[in-house]
Amino acid sequence: MNLSIWWLFTCFVRPVIKWFLRKTTGLCELQRICYGKVSGAPRVKGVEQSLNLSQTKQIQQLVSQLNDTADNRMFIQNEREVLKGTISTVLLVKKINPKIHHQFLTSFGKCVEQIWGYRQLVAEVEELRRIAFDSDDFEHERKLYDLWENLMPDEILEGRISKQWQDIGFQGEDPKTDFRGMGMLGLENLLFFTTEYRAPAQHVLSHSMHPIHGYCFAIVGINLTSMAWMLLRDGSAKTYFYNISRSVPTIRLFHSFYSYLFYEFDRFWLQSKPKNIMEFSSVKDKFEKKIRVLLENPCTQFKIALKVDNV
């Protein structure tokens, strides 16, 4: 649908359809979505679209205020108060009787939690991405050593600056230089994957050492952080978060999303049988396209299958 047709539909056709359905069903669009669509991404995306396309001034102002609250990372901290105000505004504007439509209050409230919780998560992840790895920061250094321990529990790291880092896929003797693009987000992602999914992560590491189809584990991991971040930022990842989260999406869920991507990329890479690491960009692009297609289906759910393949 090109822009002119979409504009015509949004400004003229859609309002007429909404008016007709309101008259015939006695329910506003938000009610029809909350009652008619299954929970998860189908319902949340429906509510999100309805609110964003609303031509009612009060709803437009409400959406703008919620956006500002989430962008300034104040939504979760004031969630109860914000939800109460949001629901009250919608009930008033849409002339919904709360004594009759109890289920609507619950369903709509959950949708608001996820929509603006996701928006705040985007801001939180971006802030973490902008934090540069600092070798003078004890916590940063500790997390780097923890990453080594998770992947190489039986091998002692001989020094902070060491060629051993290349054994887990860093480019040089000092890993900090590899985090420049994704900052601490890259390290936090790797650490979560290797901590929460230690056995699968170690198997993925062993796959990365394959004599023919090997790749740099840490460098690929940081590249996948970039992919996960782009999917989050452009909204493609909403399908995952809206289906998995039962309330406000958290940074932990983002790390889980990343872990799924890493685990599945490893399988995709081996199945692609690349001739060498020079094919990485091509394989990564194909993998990202596959993930984007899956995320277009509102019923898609991603979970790591703990079965591991030996190569």
The 8 nearest C-alpha neighbors of each residue, nearest first, counted from 0:
[[1, 5, 4, 2, 3, 6, 8, 7],
 [2, 0, 4, 3, 5, 6, 7, 8],
 [1, 3, 5, 4, 6, 0, 7, 8],
 [4, 2, 6, 5, 1, 7, 0, 8],
 [3, 5, 7, 6, 2, 1, 8, 0],
 [6, 4, 2, 8, 7, 3, 9, 1],
 [5, 7, 3, 9, 4, 8, 10, 2],
 [8, 6, 4, 10, 5, 9, 11, 3],
 [7, 9, 12, 5, 6, 11, 13, 10],
 [10, 8, 6, 13, 7, 11, 5, 12],
 [9, 11, 7, 8, 6, 12, 13, 14],
 [12, 10, 8, 7, 13, 14, 9, 15],
 [11, 13, 8, 15, 14, 9, 16, 10],
 [12, 14, 16, 9, 15, 8, 11, 17],
 [15, 13, 17, 16, 12, 11, 18, 10],
 [16, 14, 18, 12, 17, 13, 19, 11],
 [17, 15, 13, 19, 18, 14, 20, 12],
 [18, 16, 14, 20, 15, 19, 21, 13],
 [17, 19, 15, 21, 16, 20, 14, 22],
 [18, 20, 16, 22, 21, 17, 15, 23],
 [19, 21, 23, 17, 22, 18, 24, 16],
 [22, 20, 25, 18, 26, 27, 24, 19],
 [21, 23, 19, 20, 25, 24, 18, 26],
 [22, 24, 20, 21, 25, 19, 26, 18],
 [25, 23, 26, 21, 20, 22, 27, 19],
 [24, 26, 21, 22, 23, 27, 20, 30],
 [27, 25, 21, 24, 30, 31, 28, 20],
 [26, 28, 30, 21, 29, 31, 93, 25],
 [27, 29, 31, 30, 32, 26, 17, 49],
 [30, 28, 32, 31, 27, 46, 33, 49],
 [31, 29, 33, 27, 32, 28, 26, 34],
 [30, 32, 28, 34, 29, 35, 33, 26],
 [31, 33, 35, 29, 30, 36, 34, 42],
 [34, 32, 30, 31, 35, 106, 36, 29],
 [35, 33, 31, 32, 30, 36, 103, 37],
 [34, 36, 32, 31, 33, 37, 30, 42],
 [37, 35, 42, 32, 33, 34, 41, 38],
 [36, 38, 42, 41, 39, 35, 33, 34],
 [39, 37, 42, 36, 41, 40, 43, 242],
 [38, 40, 242, 241, 41, 42, 43, 37],
 [39, 41, 241, 43, 242, 238, 297, 42],
 [42, 40, 44, 297, 39, 43, 45, 36],
 [43, 41, 45, 36, 38, 40, 44, 39],
 [44, 42, 110, 40, 46, 45, 41, 47],
 [45, 43, 47, 46, 41, 42, 40, 48],
 [44, 46, 42, 48, 43, 47, 41, 49],
 [45, 47, 49, 43, 44, 48, 29, 50],
 [48, 46, 44, 50, 45, 49, 43, 51],
 [49, 47, 51, 45, 50, 46, 52, 44],
 [48, 50, 46, 52, 47, 51, 53, 45],
 [49, 51, 53, 47, 48, 52, 46, 58],
 [50, 52, 48, 49, 53, 47, 62, 59],
 [53, 51, 49, 50, 48, 54, 9, 59],
 [52, 54, 50, 55, 51, 49, 58, 59],
 [55, 53, 56, 52, 59, 58, 10, 51],
 [56, 54, 58, 53, 57, 59, 92, 60],
 [55, 57, 59, 58, 60, 54, 53, 61],
 [58, 56, 60, 59, 55, 61, 92, 88],
 [57, 59, 61, 60, 55, 56, 62, 53],
 [60, 58, 56, 62, 61, 57, 63, 55],
 [59, 61, 63, 57, 58, 62, 56, 64],
 [60, 62, 58, 64, 59, 63, 57, 65],
 [63, 61, 65, 59, 64, 60, 66, 58],
 [62, 64, 60, 66, 61, 65, 59, 67],
 [65, 63, 67, 61, 66, 62, 68, 60],
 [66, 64, 68, 62, 67, 63, 69, 61],
 [67, 65, 63, 69, 64, 68, 70, 62],
 [66, 68, 70, 64, 65, 69, 71, 63],
 [67, 69, 65, 73, 71, 74, 66, 70],
 [68, 70, 119, 72, 74, 66, 71, 67],
 [71, 69, 67, 72, 68, 119, 122, 66],
 [70, 72, 68, 69, 73, 67, 119, 122],
 [73, 71, 69, 70, 119, 74, 68, 122],
 [74, 72, 68, 76, 71, 69, 75, 77],
 [73, 75, 69, 68, 77, 78, 76, 72],
 [76, 74, 78, 77, 73, 116, 72, 247],
 [75, 77, 73, 74, 78, 72, 79, 80],
 [78, 76, 74, 75, 80, 79, 81, 73],
 [77, 79, 75, 81, 74, 80, 76, 82],
 [80, 78, 82, 81, 77, 83, 75, 76],
 [79, 81, 83, 82, 78, 77, 84, 85],
 [82, 80, 78, 84, 83, 79, 77, 85],
 [83, 81, 85, 79, 84, 80, 78, 86],
 [82, 84, 80, 86, 81, 85, 87, 79],
 [85, 83, 87, 81, 82, 86, 88, 80],
 [84, 86, 82, 88, 87, 83, 81, 89],
 [85, 87, 89, 83, 88, 84, 82, 90],
 [88, 86, 84, 90, 85, 89, 83, 91],
 [89, 87, 91, 85, 86, 90, 92, 84],
 [88, 90, 92, 86, 91, 87, 93, 85],
 [91, 89, 95, 87, 93, 88, 94, 92],
 [90, 92, 94, 88, 89, 93, 87, 95],
 [91, 93, 89, 94, 90, 88, 57, 58],
 [92, 94, 90, 95, 91, 89, 27, 88],
 [95, 93, 91, 90, 92, 96, 89, 27],
 [94, 96, 90, 93, 97, 91, 100, 89],
 [95, 97, 98, 99, 100, 94, 90, 101],
 [98, 96, 100, 99, 101, 95, 104, 90],
 [99, 97, 96, 100, 101, 95, 104, 102],
 [98, 100, 97, 96, 101, 95, 102, 103],
 [99, 101, 97, 103, 102, 98, 96, 104],
 [102, 100, 104, 103, 97, 99, 98, 105],
 [103, 101, 105, 104, 100, 106, 34, 107],
 [102, 104, 106, 100, 101, 105, 107, 33],
 [105, 103, 101, 107, 102, 106, 108, 100],
 [106, 104, 108, 102, 103, 107, 109, 101],
 [107, 105, 103, 109, 108, 104, 33, 102],
 [106, 108, 110, 104, 109, 105, 103, 111],
 [107, 109, 111, 105, 110, 106, 104, 112],
 [110, 108, 112, 106, 107, 111, 246, 105],
 [109, 111, 43, 107, 113, 112, 108, 114],
 [110, 112, 108, 114, 113, 109, 115, 107],
 [113, 111, 109, 247, 110, 116, 114, 115],
 [112, 114, 116, 247, 110, 111, 115, 117],
 [115, 113, 111, 117, 116, 112, 110, 118],
 [116, 114, 118, 117, 113, 112, 69, 119],
 [115, 117, 113, 247, 119, 118, 112, 114],
 [118, 116, 120, 115, 119, 114, 248, 113],
 [117, 119, 115, 121, 120, 116, 69, 114],
 [118, 120, 69, 122, 116, 121, 117, 72],
 [119, 121, 117, 123, 122, 118, 124, 116],
 [122, 120, 118, 124, 119, 123, 125, 232],
 [121, 123, 119, 125, 120, 124, 70, 126],
 [124, 122, 120, 126, 125, 121, 119, 127],
 [125, 123, 127, 121, 126, 122, 120, 128],
 [124, 126, 128, 122, 127, 123, 121, 129],
 [125, 127, 123, 129, 124, 128, 122, 130],
 [128, 126, 124, 130, 129, 125, 184, 183],
 [129, 127, 184, 182, 125, 181, 126, 130],
 [128, 130, 126, 127, 182, 131, 125, 181],
 [131, 129, 127, 182, 128, 183, 132, 126],
 [132, 130, 182, 183, 129, 133, 179, 178],
 [131, 133, 183, 182, 175, 134, 139, 130],
 [134, 132, 135, 136, 131, 139, 175, 140],
 [133, 135, 136, 140, 132, 139, 175, 137],
 [134, 136, 133, 137, 140, 139, 132, 138],
 [137, 135, 133, 139, 134, 138, 140, 132],
 [136, 138, 140, 139, 141, 135, 134, 133],
 [139, 137, 141, 140, 136, 142, 143, 135],
 [138, 140, 142, 136, 141, 137, 133, 143],
 [139, 141, 143, 137, 138, 142, 134, 144],
 [142, 140, 138, 144, 143, 139, 137, 145],
 [143, 141, 145, 139, 144, 140, 138, 146],
 [142, 144, 140, 146, 145, 141, 139, 147],
 [143, 145, 147, 141, 146, 142, 148, 140],
 [146, 144, 142, 148, 147, 143, 141, 149],
 [145, 147, 143, 149, 144, 190, 148, 142],
 [146, 148, 144, 150, 145, 149, 151, 143],
 [149, 147, 152, 145, 151, 146, 150, 144],
 [150, 148, 146, 147, 151, 193, 152, 145],
 [149, 151, 147, 148, 201, 152, 146, 193],
 [150, 152, 148, 154, 153, 147, 149, 155],
 [153, 151, 148, 154, 149, 150, 147, 155],
 [154, 152, 151, 155, 148, 150, 149, 156],
 [153, 155, 151, 152, 156, 148, 147, 157],
 [156, 154, 157, 153, 152, 151, 148, 158],
 [155, 157, 158, 154, 163, 159, 147, 161],
 [156, 158, 155, 161, 159, 163, 160, 154],
 [159, 157, 160, 156, 161, 163, 155, 162],
 [158, 160, 161, 157, 173, 156, 172, 144],
 [161, 159, 173, 172, 158, 162, 164, 174],
 [162, 160, 172, 163, 158, 159, 164, 173],
 [161, 163, 172, 164, 165, 171, 160, 166],
 [164, 162, 161, 165, 166, 156, 172, 167],
 [165, 163, 166, 162, 169, 167, 172, 161],
 [164, 166, 169, 168, 163, 167, 162, 170],
 [167, 165, 164, 163, 168, 169, 162, 215],
 [168, 166, 165, 164, 216, 169, 217, 204],
 [167, 169, 215, 216, 217, 165, 166, 218],
 [170, 168, 165, 217, 164, 171, 218, 174],
 [171, 169, 165, 168, 177, 172, 218, 174],
 [170, 172, 173, 169, 165, 162, 174, 164],
 [171, 173, 161, 162, 160, 164, 174, 165],
 [172, 174, 160, 175, 171, 176, 161, 164],
 [175, 173, 176, 177, 169, 172, 171, 164],
 [174, 176, 177, 178, 173, 132, 134, 179],
 [175, 177, 174, 178, 179, 173, 171, 132],
 [178, 176, 175, 174, 179, 169, 170, 218],
 [177, 179, 182, 175, 176, 181, 180, 185],
 [180, 178, 182, 177, 181, 176, 131, 175],
 [179, 181, 178, 182, 177, 128, 225, 221],
 [182, 180, 128, 185, 178, 184, 179, 183],
 [183, 181, 131, 128, 178, 179, 184, 130],
 [184, 182, 186, 185, 130, 132, 128, 131],
 [183, 185, 128, 187, 182, 127, 186, 181],
 [186, 184, 221, 181, 188, 183, 187, 224],
 [185, 187, 183, 189, 188, 184, 190, 178],
 [186, 188, 184, 190, 189, 185, 183, 191],
 [189, 187, 191, 185, 186, 190, 254, 184],
 [190, 188, 186, 192, 191, 187, 193, 185],
 [189, 191, 187, 193, 146, 188, 192, 194],
 [192, 190, 194, 188, 189, 193, 195, 187],
 [193, 191, 258, 189, 196, 194, 190, 195],
 [192, 194, 197, 190, 200, 196, 191, 149],
 [195, 193, 191, 197, 192, 196, 190, 149],
 [194, 196, 192, 191, 197, 193, 190, 255],
 [197, 195, 192, 193, 199, 194, 198, 200],
 [196, 198, 193, 200, 194, 199, 195, 201],
 [197, 199, 201, 200, 196, 202, 193, 203],
 [200, 198, 202, 201, 196, 197, 203, 307],
 [201, 199, 203, 197, 193, 202, 198, 196],
 [202, 200, 204, 198, 203, 199, 150, 197],
 [201, 203, 205, 199, 204, 200, 206, 198],
 [202, 204, 200, 206, 201, 205, 199, 207],
 [205, 203, 201, 207, 202, 206, 216, 200],
 [204, 206, 202, 208, 207, 203, 201, 209],
 [207, 205, 203, 208, 204, 209, 202, 213],
 [208, 206, 213, 214, 204, 205, 209, 216],
 [207, 209, 213, 205, 206, 210, 204, 214],
 [208, 210, 213, 212, 206, 207, 211, 205],
 [211, 209, 213, 212, 208, 207, 206, 214],
 [212, 210, 209, 213, 275, 274, 273, 208],
 [213, 211, 209, 273, 210, 275, 272, 269],
 [212, 214, 209, 207, 208, 211, 210, 206],
 [213, 215, 207, 216, 276, 208, 212, 219],
 [214, 216, 168, 218, 217, 219, 207, 169],
 [215, 217, 168, 219, 218, 167, 207, 214],
 [218, 216, 168, 220, 169, 219, 215, 167],
 [219, 217, 221, 220, 215, 216, 169, 168],
 [218, 220, 222, 216, 221, 217, 215, 223],
 [219, 221, 217, 223, 218, 222, 216, 224],
 [220, 222, 224, 218, 185, 223, 219, 217],
 [223, 221, 219, 225, 224, 220, 218, 226],
 [222, 224, 226, 220, 225, 221, 227, 219],
 [225, 223, 221, 227, 222, 226, 185, 228],
 [224, 226, 228, 222, 223, 227, 229, 221],
 [227, 225, 223, 229, 224, 228, 230, 222],
 [226, 228, 224, 230, 229, 225, 257, 223],
 [227, 229, 231, 225, 226, 230, 232, 224],
 [230, 228, 232, 226, 231, 227, 233, 225],
 [231, 229, 235, 227, 236, 228, 233, 232],
 [232, 230, 236, 228, 234, 229, 233, 227],
 [231, 233, 229, 234, 230, 228, 121, 235],
 [234, 232, 230, 231, 235, 229, 236, 228],
 [235, 233, 231, 236, 237, 232, 230, 229],
 [234, 236, 230, 237, 233, 231, 294, 238],
 [235, 237, 231, 230, 238, 234, 239, 240],
 [238, 236, 240, 239, 234, 235, 241, 231],
 [237, 239, 236, 40, 241, 297, 240, 294],
 [240, 238, 237, 236, 242, 241, 300, 243],
 [239, 241, 237, 243, 242, 244, 238, 248],
 [240, 242, 40, 39, 238, 244, 239, 237],
 [243, 241, 39, 40, 239, 240, 244, 238],
 [242, 244, 240, 241, 239, 245, 300, 39],
 [245, 243, 246, 240, 241, 248, 242, 247],
 [244, 246, 243, 247, 109, 241, 242, 248],
 [245, 247, 244, 112, 113, 109, 248, 116],
 [246, 248, 116, 113, 112, 249, 244, 245],
 [249, 247, 116, 117, 244, 113, 246, 240],
 [250, 248, 251, 252, 247, 120, 253, 116],
 [249, 251, 253, 252, 254, 120, 248, 124],
 [252, 250, 254, 249, 253, 255, 248, 191],
 [253, 251, 255, 249, 250, 254, 256, 248],
 [252, 254, 256, 250, 251, 255, 257, 249],
 [253, 255, 257, 251, 252, 256, 188, 258],
 [256, 254, 252, 258, 257, 253, 251, 259],
 [257, 255, 253, 259, 254, 258, 252, 260],
 [256, 258, 254, 260, 255, 259, 227, 253],
 [259, 257, 255, 261, 192, 260, 256, 262],
 [260, 258, 262, 256, 257, 261, 303, 263],
 [259, 261, 257, 263, 258, 262, 264, 256],
 [262, 260, 264, 258, 259, 263, 257, 265],
 [261, 263, 259, 265, 260, 264, 258, 266],
 [264, 262, 266, 260, 265, 261, 259, 267],
 [265, 263, 267, 261, 266, 262, 260, 268],
 [264, 266, 268, 263, 262, 267, 261, 269],
 [265, 267, 263, 269, 264, 268, 270, 262],
 [268, 266, 264, 270, 265, 269, 271, 263],
 [269, 267, 271, 265, 266, 270, 264, 272],
 [268, 270, 272, 266, 271, 267, 265, 212],
 [269, 271, 267, 272, 268, 266, 273, 265],
 [272, 270, 268, 269, 273, 267, 282, 266],
 [271, 273, 269, 270, 212, 274, 268, 211],
 [274, 272, 275, 271, 212, 278, 268, 276],
 [273, 275, 272, 212, 211, 278, 276, 277],
 [274, 276, 277, 273, 278, 212, 211, 213],
 [277, 275, 278, 279, 214, 274, 273, 213],
 [278, 276, 275, 279, 280, 274, 273, 281],
 [277, 279, 276, 281, 280, 275, 273, 282],
 [278, 280, 282, 276, 277, 281, 283, 275],
 [281, 279, 283, 282, 278, 284, 277, 285],
 [280, 282, 284, 278, 283, 279, 285, 277],
 [281, 283, 285, 279, 284, 280, 286, 278],
 [284, 282, 286, 280, 285, 281, 279, 287],
 [283, 285, 287, 281, 286, 282, 280, 288],
 [286, 284, 288, 282, 283, 287, 289, 281],
 [285, 287, 283, 289, 288, 284, 282, 290],
 [288, 286, 290, 284, 289, 285, 283, 291],
 [287, 289, 285, 291, 286, 290, 284, 292],
 [288, 290, 286, 292, 287, 291, 285, 293],
 [291, 289, 287, 293, 292, 288, 294, 286],
 [290, 292, 294, 288, 293, 289, 287, 295],
 [293, 291, 289, 295, 290, 294, 288, 296],
 [294, 292, 290, 291, 295, 296, 289, 299],
 [293, 295, 291, 296, 292, 238, 290, 299],
 [296, 294, 292, 293, 297, 291, 238, 235],
 [295, 297, 294, 298, 299, 293, 292, 238],
 [298, 296, 40, 299, 41, 238, 295, 294],
 [297, 299, 296, 300, 40, 41, 242, 238],
 [300, 298, 296, 297, 294, 293, 301, 238],
 [301, 299, 239, 242, 298, 302, 243, 238],
 [302, 300, 239, 299, 303, 259, 256, 243],
 [301, 303, 304, 259, 300, 256, 255, 305],
 [302, 304, 259, 305, 301, 262, 258, 263],
 [305, 303, 306, 302, 307, 262, 259, 263],
 [304, 306, 303, 307, 199, 196, 198, 302],
 [307, 305, 304, 308, 199, 303, 309, 198],
 [308, 306, 305, 199, 309, 202, 304, 203],
 [307, 309, 310, 306, 202, 266, 206, 203],
 [308, 310, 307, 206, 202, 205, 203, 306],
 [309, 308, 206, 209, 205, 269, 202, 212]]
